[in-house]
């Protein structure tokens, strides 16, 4: 009776082992030859999903770390190349420097984009140091401010670009309209010069300054003091004179047509 009981237990164990081995074989075959999905049975291709495809949780399926880091590296290389370009004063690189300056200063209208942004969204760009003051007049009806009181020494017809205005020595020169400083430095033939880009596609030039009080890409309100007048080249040392020009697109226009001077 005891032997019969032991034999029965052995047979049960053997059947379990045999059943387990058969299940393992079927599982291996299923892994090697997966059964078709319902879609495949009726002629449709299986849908591809990105779920569980090895991507980090929360990461967009089109995001690739390699591409992202390549873009960062390319941007850093471009920045380094431009820095080297302007640090190297070789005359052979003058055309490249001129192209970069033209692209950054002339072709992109900072003031126009800023004006559009403020009209569209009601506040200035966060990356630029703009004032929170609202515009007094729209661009189409802007009244320009007088840079400085004085009389015209050299009219527009003489050089076809700007005029020379005589005033007192050390008198403050003010911006004729609000805009962004796209140049602040020394220009050949004009000395210390400030060029302000306005939202109406014009630029105002202020040259022959003794001192400049604004920086590059600074936002300027209409009437803001941007510098002081240099001393006169004549015998009267109490007098001063400065250069003033207005540029529209690629051409200069007579400032007298815009601002009435003495």
C-alpha positions as CSV (number, residue, x, y, z in Angstrom):
1,X,0.0,0.0,0.0
2,X,2.9,2.3,0.9
3,X,4.7,1.3,-2.3
4,X,1.6,2.0,-4.4
5,X,1.3,5.4,-2.9
6,X,4.9,6.3,-3.6
7,X,4.6,5.1,-7.3
8,X,1.5,7.4,-7.7
9,X,3.5,10.4,-6.5
10,X,6.4,9.7,-8.9
11,X,3.9,9.4,-11.8
12,X,2.4,12.8,-10.9
13,X,5.8,14.4,-10.7
14,X,6.8,12.9,-14.1
15,X,3.5,14.2,-15.7
16,X,4.1,17.7,-14.4
17,X,7.7,17.8,-15.7
18,X,6.5,16.6,-19.1
19,X,3.7,19.1,-19.2
20,X,6.1,22.0,-18.2
21,X,8.5,20.9,-20.9
22,X,5.8,21.0,-23.5
23,X,4.6,24.5,-22.4
24,X,8.2,25.8,-22.6
25,X,8.6,24.5,-26.1
26,X,5.4,26.1,-27.2
27,X,6.5,29.5,-25.7
28,X,9.8,29.3,-27.5
29,X,8.0,28.6,-30.8
30,X,5.7,31.5,-30.2
31,X,8.6,33.8,-29.7
32,X,10.3,32.6,-32.9
33,X,7.1,32.7,-35.0
34,X,4.6,35.2,-33.5
35,X,1.0,34.6,-34.4
36,X,-0.6,37.2,-36.7
37,X,-2.5,40.1,-35.1
38,X,-6.1,40.6,-36.0
39,X,-5.2,43.4,-38.4
40,X,-2.8,41.1,-40.3
41,X,-5.5,38.4,-40.6
42,X,-7.6,40.8,-42.6
43,X,-4.8,42.2,-44.7
44,X,-3.8,45.2,-42.7
45,X,-0.2,46.0,-41.6
46,X,0.5,46.1,-37.9
47,X,0.5,49.6,-36.5
48,X,3.8,50.9,-35.2
49,X,3.9,52.4,-31.8
50,X,6.6,54.3,-30.0
51,X,5.4,53.1,-26.6
52,X,8.1,51.0,-24.8
53,X,10.5,51.6,-27.7
54,X,13.5,52.3,-25.5
55,X,12.8,56.0,-25.3
56,X,13.0,57.9,-22.0
57,X,9.7,58.5,-20.4
58,X,8.3,61.9,-21.4
59,X,10.6,62.3,-24.4
60,X,9.2,63.1,-27.8
61,X,9.6,60.2,-30.3
62,X,11.2,62.5,-32.9
63,X,13.8,63.8,-30.4
64,X,17.3,62.5,-31.0
65,X,20.0,63.3,-28.6
66,X,22.7,63.0,-31.3
67,X,21.0,65.6,-33.5
68,X,20.4,67.9,-30.5
69,X,24.1,67.8,-29.4
70,X,25.2,68.2,-33.0
71,X,23.2,71.5,-33.3
72,X,24.7,72.8,-30.0
73,X,28.2,71.9,-31.3
74,X,27.5,73.6,-34.6
75,X,26.2,76.7,-32.9
76,X,29.3,76.9,-30.7
77,X,31.6,76.5,-33.7
78,X,29.8,79.2,-35.6
79,X,30.0,81.6,-32.7
80,X,33.8,80.8,-32.4
81,X,34.3,81.4,-36.1
82,X,32.7,84.8,-35.9
83,X,34.7,85.7,-32.8
84,X,37.9,84.7,-34.6
85,X,36.8,86.6,-37.7
86,X,36.5,89.9,-35.8
87,X,39.6,89.3,-33.7
88,X,41.7,88.8,-36.7
89,X,42.4,92.2,-38.4
90,X,43.7,90.7,-41.7
91,X,42.5,92.7,-44.7
92,X,41.7,89.4,-46.5
93,X,38.8,88.8,-44.1
94,X,37.3,92.3,-44.7
95,X,34.6,90.9,-47.2
96,X,33.5,88.3,-44.6
97,X,33.3,90.9,-41.8
98,X,31.4,93.2,-44.0
99,X,28.9,90.5,-44.8
100,X,28.3,89.6,-41.2
101,X,27.9,93.3,-40.2
102,X,25.4,93.9,-43.0
103,X,23.4,90.8,-42.1
104,X,23.3,91.8,-38.4
105,X,22.9,95.6,-38.8
106,X,21.1,96.3,-42.0
107,X,19.1,93.3,-43.3
108,X,17.4,92.5,-40.0
109,X,15.1,95.3,-38.8
110,X,15.3,95.1,-35.0
111,X,13.2,98.2,-34.5
112,X,10.5,97.0,-37.0
113,X,10.2,93.6,-35.3
114,X,10.1,95.2,-31.9
115,X,7.3,97.5,-32.9
116,X,5.3,94.6,-34.4
117,X,5.8,92.5,-31.3
118,X,4.6,95.3,-29.0
119,X,1.5,96.1,-31.1
120,X,0.7,92.4,-31.4
121,X,1.3,91.2,-27.8
122,X,1.3,94.4,-25.8
123,X,4.7,94.1,-24.1
124,X,8.3,94.3,-25.2
125,X,10.7,91.5,-25.9
126,X,12.2,90.1,-22.7
127,X,15.7,89.9,-24.0
128,X,16.0,93.5,-25.0
129,X,16.2,96.5,-22.5
130,X,13.0,98.2,-23.6
131,X,11.1,100.7,-21.5
132,X,7.6,99.9,-20.4
133,X,6.3,103.3,-21.7
134,X,3.6,103.2,-24.4
135,X,4.0,104.9,-27.8
136,X,2.6,108.4,-27.9
137,X,1.9,108.2,-31.6
138,X,1.7,105.4,-34.2
139,X,4.6,105.2,-36.7
140,X,2.5,106.6,-39.5
141,X,1.9,109.9,-37.7
142,X,5.1,110.2,-35.7
143,X,6.3,113.8,-35.0
144,X,10.1,113.8,-35.0
145,X,12.0,115.6,-32.3
146,X,14.7,118.2,-33.0
147,X,18.1,116.7,-32.3
148,X,19.5,120.1,-31.2
149,X,18.7,123.8,-31.9
150,X,21.0,125.4,-34.4
151,X,21.5,126.5,-37.9
152,X,22.5,124.6,-41.0
153,X,26.2,125.1,-42.0
154,X,26.3,122.5,-44.8
155,X,23.1,121.6,-46.6
156,X,22.0,118.2,-48.1
157,X,22.8,119.2,-51.7
158,X,26.5,119.5,-50.9
159,X,27.1,115.8,-50.2
160,X,23.8,114.1,-50.8
161,X,23.8,112.4,-47.5
162,X,23.4,114.6,-44.5
163,X,23.8,118.2,-43.1
164,X,26.1,119.9,-40.6
165,X,24.4,121.8,-37.9
166,X,26.0,124.6,-35.9
167,X,25.1,124.9,-32.2
168,X,26.7,125.6,-28.9
169,X,29.7,123.6,-27.8
170,X,28.8,120.7,-25.6
171,X,25.1,120.9,-26.3
172,X,23.2,117.6,-25.9
173,X,22.1,115.9,-29.1
174,X,18.8,114.1,-28.8
175,X,17.2,111.2,-30.7
176,X,14.6,112.3,-33.2
177,X,12.5,109.2,-32.6
178,X,12.5,106.1,-30.6
179,X,14.5,103.1,-31.9
180,X,17.4,100.8,-31.4
181,X,21.1,101.8,-31.6
182,X,22.6,99.7,-34.4
183,X,25.9,101.5,-34.4
184,X,27.9,103.3,-31.7
185,X,31.5,104.1,-32.4
186,X,33.8,105.9,-34.8
187,X,33.0,106.3,-38.5
188,X,35.5,107.5,-41.1
189,X,34.9,111.2,-41.9
190,X,32.2,111.5,-39.2
191,X,34.1,110.8,-36.0
192,X,32.1,109.5,-33.0
193,X,28.8,108.5,-34.5
194,X,25.5,107.0,-33.3
195,X,23.1,105.4,-35.8
196,X,19.5,104.6,-34.5
197,X,17.2,102.3,-36.4
198,X,13.5,103.2,-36.3
199,X,10.4,101.1,-36.7
200,X,9.3,103.1,-39.9
201,X,12.3,101.6,-41.8
202,X,14.4,104.8,-41.4
203,X,17.7,105.4,-39.7
204,X,19.0,108.6,-38.1
205,X,22.7,109.4,-38.0
206,X,24.4,111.6,-35.5
207,X,28.1,112.3,-36.2
208,X,30.9,114.5,-35.0
209,X,30.0,114.0,-31.4
210,X,32.3,114.8,-28.5
211,X,30.8,112.1,-26.2
212,X,28.5,109.2,-26.8
213,X,26.1,108.2,-24.0
214,X,24.3,105.2,-25.5
215,X,25.4,101.7,-26.3
216,X,25.0,99.2,-29.1
217,X,21.5,97.7,-29.4
218,X,20.2,99.9,-26.6
219,X,16.6,100.9,-27.0
220,X,16.2,104.7,-27.2
221,X,13.2,106.8,-26.5
222,X,12.3,109.9,-28.6
223,X,14.2,112.9,-27.2
224,X,16.7,110.9,-25.2
225,X,20.1,112.4,-25.0
226,X,22.6,110.3,-27.0
227,X,25.7,112.5,-26.8
228,X,27.2,115.9,-26.9
229,X,28.3,118.2,-29.8
230,X,32.0,118.5,-30.6
231,X,33.7,121.9,-30.8
232,X,33.5,124.0,-34.0
233,X,36.3,123.8,-36.5
234,X,36.1,127.6,-36.9
235,X,37.6,130.4,-34.8
236,X,34.7,130.7,-32.4
237,X,35.5,128.1,-29.7
238,X,32.1,128.6,-28.0
239,X,30.4,127.1,-31.0
240,X,29.9,123.4,-31.8
241,X,28.7,121.5,-34.8
242,X,27.4,118.0,-35.5
243,X,26.4,115.8,-38.5
244,X,22.8,114.7,-38.9
245,X,21.4,112.4,-41.6
246,X,18.3,110.4,-42.2
247,X,18.4,107.2,-44.3
248,X,15.5,105.4,-45.8
249,X,16.3,101.9,-47.2
250,X,19.5,102.3,-49.2
251,X,19.1,106.1,-49.8
252,X,19.6,109.2,-47.7
253,X,16.8,111.9,-47.6
254,X,17.1,115.5,-46.8
255,X,16.5,116.0,-43.1
256,X,15.0,119.4,-43.7
257,X,12.0,117.7,-45.3
258,X,11.4,115.9,-42.0
259,X,12.6,118.2,-39.3
260,X,12.4,122.0,-39.6
261,X,15.7,123.7,-38.5
262,X,16.8,127.3,-38.5
